[in-house]
Amino acid sequence: MFPELSGSQLQLRDTAREFADKILIPNADHHDQREEFPRENIDKLAELGFLGLVAPESFGGLEQNYVTLCVVLEELNRGCASTGITVSVHNSLFTGPLLAFGNEEQHERWLPRVTNGEVLGAYAITEPDHGSDAASIETTCRKDGDGYILNGTKAWITNGSEAGLIITFATLESSLGSKGICAFIIESDMPGFSVGKKEKKLGIRASDTVQLLFEDLEVPASNLLGEEGQGFKIAMHTLDGGRIGIASQGVGIAQACLDASLEFAGEREMFGRLLQDNQLVSHRIAEVATEIDAARLLMLRAASLKDAGMPYGMEAAMAKLFASETANRAAHHAIEILGGIGVSHGHKVERLFRDAKITEIYEGTSEIQRLVISRHFRT
Ligand SMILES: Cc1cc2nc3c(=O)[nH]c(=O)nc-3n(C[C@H](O)[C@H](O)[C@H](O)COP(=O)(O)OP(=O)(O)OC[C@H]3O[C@@H](n4cnc5c(N)ncnc54)[C@H](O)[C@@H]3O)c2cc1C
């Protein structure tokens, strides 16, 4: 595999692989059908240290890099994409920016409880009227004594009702555009914070997706993340890292589709031979397997660049775009191969088909990834 994984990386990947096979796969349809947050999965993953994957050992983390995060997330998502996104958001959209932009006092205050899973993290930028156009958010932060008062509504927030800590974004003055945006760490027990409606979704139905309401929410200055006006930069930097996590999700879902296709085609007999011996079916398998490898390589390239401290925004967008579209094509082919069984409610391929669609939407739609990529080629 490129890049070569160390002994400890292989061990963590194998632990995630075994966890997916033994715990996640047998329970994923159950959670999906009940739209039930997989709390017991998250608690077990916390025991394995997977909620502190990228945090330093001094704060109880595993101090791993993004390549490790990717290979672990791929396995978890192969088993259950709802569990995968919960872990991905916690590590890459919450812990990542807290580490990168938080000060020492903030690290000491929050990281130990975040890495051991006592507190789950979330990231809230989207609003009912502002998704792709995140620079236009309307949630306000007004300076008040030694702190800020936040008012506004955040929408579609993963881990939103389960999280104890949420990184969020608000504007000091909308006429300042992206330069007026500040980032804050909200604690869910702060007066003025409440959870709004829960979204009923097509896919990743067991993940927690809700609106968050800020009504005269008092936030002390010590909860400001980075500098005043640095919020938009923090938001975009965070999404670059998060997109590598969604690429891992795309690869994991695609691999699960391929596994299901191979299992079925290797057992199902018709017209006197196994389905896999049908040339049209074997071509589908070859196409999907090749695309998964390409998506995995793009994912690992983006993660390796990030780990090396090199620019990786375009590569992360390419990995997210290609891996999420690969997941959708793999799910389409899997349903074609399985026939009627593939569309029956409660079959894993039907769930994977629905889960795959979400990867093309969050952390920037495919159109937004194309915009991000094309900017690098403008003359
Ligand atoms: C399950 C789920 C979980 C989510 N979790 C989170 C979370 O944890 N935190 C968070 O902050 N957000 C989260 N989101 C929100 C997600 O990031 C947004 O849905 C996404 O950014 C798109 O925004 P939108 O839905 O408002 O669509 P819009 O921005 O309104 O876009 C609608 C359509 O217009 C297209 N479009 C927009 N601009 C352009 C353009 N310039 N050129 C061409 N086409 C364009 C888009 O591609 C899309 O097809 C989540 C969403 C989902 C579905």
The ligand as a Tripos MOL2 file, in Angstrom:
@<TRIPOS>MOLECULE
LIG
   53    58     1     0     0
SMALL
NO_CHARGES

@<TRIPOS>ATOM
      1 C1        -26.4080   14.5660    6.6180 C.3       1 LIG1
      2 C2        -25.7720   15.9180    6.6560 C.ar      1 LIG1
      3 C3        -24.8970   16.2510    7.6690 C.ar      1 LIG1
      4 C4        -24.3240   17.5350    7.7280 C.ar      1 LIG1
      5 N1        -23.4700   17.8530    8.7530 N.ar      1 LIG1
      6 C5        -23.0310   19.1390    8.8800 C.ar      1 LIG1
      7 C6        -22.2460   19.5350   10.0150 C.ar      1 LIG1
      8 O1        -21.8910   18.7250   10.8840 O.2       1 LIG1
      9 N2        -21.9000   20.8350   10.1270 N.ar      1 LIG1
     10 C7        -22.2540   21.7790    9.2130 C.ar      1 LIG1
     11 O2        -21.9060   22.9470    9.3950 O.2       1 LIG1
     12 N3        -22.9740   21.4200    8.1050 N.ar      1 LIG1
     13 C8        -23.3710   20.1370    7.9270 C.ar      1 LIG1
     14 N4        -24.1170   19.7690    6.8270 N.ar      1 LIG1
     15 C9        -24.4800   20.7790    5.8390 C.3       1 LIG1
     16 C10       -23.7570   20.5980    4.5080 C.3       1 LIG1
     17 O3        -22.4140   20.9230    4.6300 O.3       1 LIG1
     18 C11       -24.5310   21.4380    3.4770 C.3       1 LIG1
     19 O4        -25.7470   20.7450    3.2470 O.3       1 LIG1
     20 C12       -23.7570   21.6190    2.2000 C.3       1 LIG1
     21 O5        -22.6600   22.4550    2.3960 O.3       1 LIG1
     22 C13       -24.6460   22.2120    1.0840 C.3       1 LIG1
     23 O6        -25.3320   23.3240    1.5500 O.3       1 LIG1
     24 P1        -26.9200   23.4390    1.3240 P.3       1 LIG1
     25 O7        -27.5280   22.1540    1.7260 O.co2     1 LIG1
     26 O8        -27.3760   24.6750    2.0030 O.co2     1 LIG1
     27 O9        -27.0850   23.5690   -0.2340 O.3       1 LIG1
     28 P2        -26.9160   24.9210   -1.0920 P.3       1 LIG1
     29 O10       -25.6760   25.6150   -0.7080 O.co2     1 LIG1
     30 O11       -28.1900   25.6980   -1.0250 O.co2     1 LIG1
     31 O12       -26.7520   24.3120   -2.5340 O.3       1 LIG1
     32 C14       -27.8470   23.7990   -3.3020 C.3       1 LIG1
     33 C15       -27.3070   23.3120   -4.6230 C.3       1 LIG1
     34 O13       -26.6710   24.4060   -5.3120 O.3       1 LIG1
     35 C16       -25.3720   24.0050   -5.7110 C.3       1 LIG1
     36 N5        -24.4870   25.1800   -5.7050 N.ar      1 LIG1
     37 C17       -24.2750   26.0320   -4.6820 C.ar      1 LIG1
     38 N6        -23.3800   26.9670   -5.0390 N.ar      1 LIG1
     39 C18       -23.0110   26.6800   -6.3170 C.ar      1 LIG1
     40 C19       -22.1240   27.2810   -7.2500 C.ar      1 LIG1
     41 N7        -21.4160   28.3650   -6.9360 N.pl3     1 LIG1
     42 N8        -22.0040   26.7090   -8.4680 N.ar      1 LIG1
     43 C20       -22.7260   25.6150   -8.8000 C.ar      1 LIG1
     44 N9        -23.5820   25.0110   -7.9630 N.ar      1 LIG1
     45 C21       -23.7200   25.5340   -6.7370 C.ar      1 LIG1
     46 C22       -24.9410   22.9860   -4.6850 C.3       1 LIG1
     47 O14       -23.9250   22.1490   -5.2170 O.3       1 LIG1
     48 C23       -26.2410   22.2320   -4.4790 C.3       1 LIG1
     49 O15       -26.3810   21.2960   -5.4980 O.3       1 LIG1
     50 C24       -24.6450   18.4780    6.7180 C.ar      1 LIG1
     51 C25       -25.5020   18.1260    5.6710 C.ar      1 LIG1
     52 C26       -26.0540   16.8700    5.6220 C.ar      1 LIG1
     53 C27       -26.9700   16.5210    4.4850 C.3       1 LIG1
@<TRIPOS>BOND
     1     1     2 1
     2     2     3 ar
     3     2    52 ar
     4     3     4 ar
     5     4     5 ar
     6     4    50 ar
     7     5     6 ar
     8     6     7 ar
     9     6    13 1
    10     7     8 2
    11     7     9 ar
    12     9    10 ar
    13    10    11 2
    14    10    12 ar
    15    12    13 ar
    16    13    14 ar
    17    14    15 1
    18    14    50 ar
    19    15    16 1
    20    16    17 1
    21    16    18 1
    22    18    19 1
    23    18    20 1
    24    20    21 1
    25    20    22 1
    26    22    23 1
    27    23    24 1
    28    24    25 2
    29    24    26 1
    30    24    27 1
    31    27    28 1
    32    28    29 2
    33    28    30 1
    34    28    31 1
    35    31    32 1
    36    32    33 1
    37    33    34 1
    38    33    48 1
    39    34    35 1
    40    35    36 1
    41    35    46 1
    42    36    37 ar
    43    36    45 ar
    44    37    38 ar
    45    38    39 ar
    46    39    40 ar
    47    39    45 ar
    48    40    41 1
    49    40    42 ar
    50    42    43 ar
    51    43    44 ar
    52    44    45 ar
    53    46    47 1
    54    46    48 1
    55    48    49 1
    56    50    51 ar
    57    51    52 ar
    58    52    53 1
@<TRIPOS>SUBSTRUCTURE
     1 LIG1         1 GROUP 0 **** ****
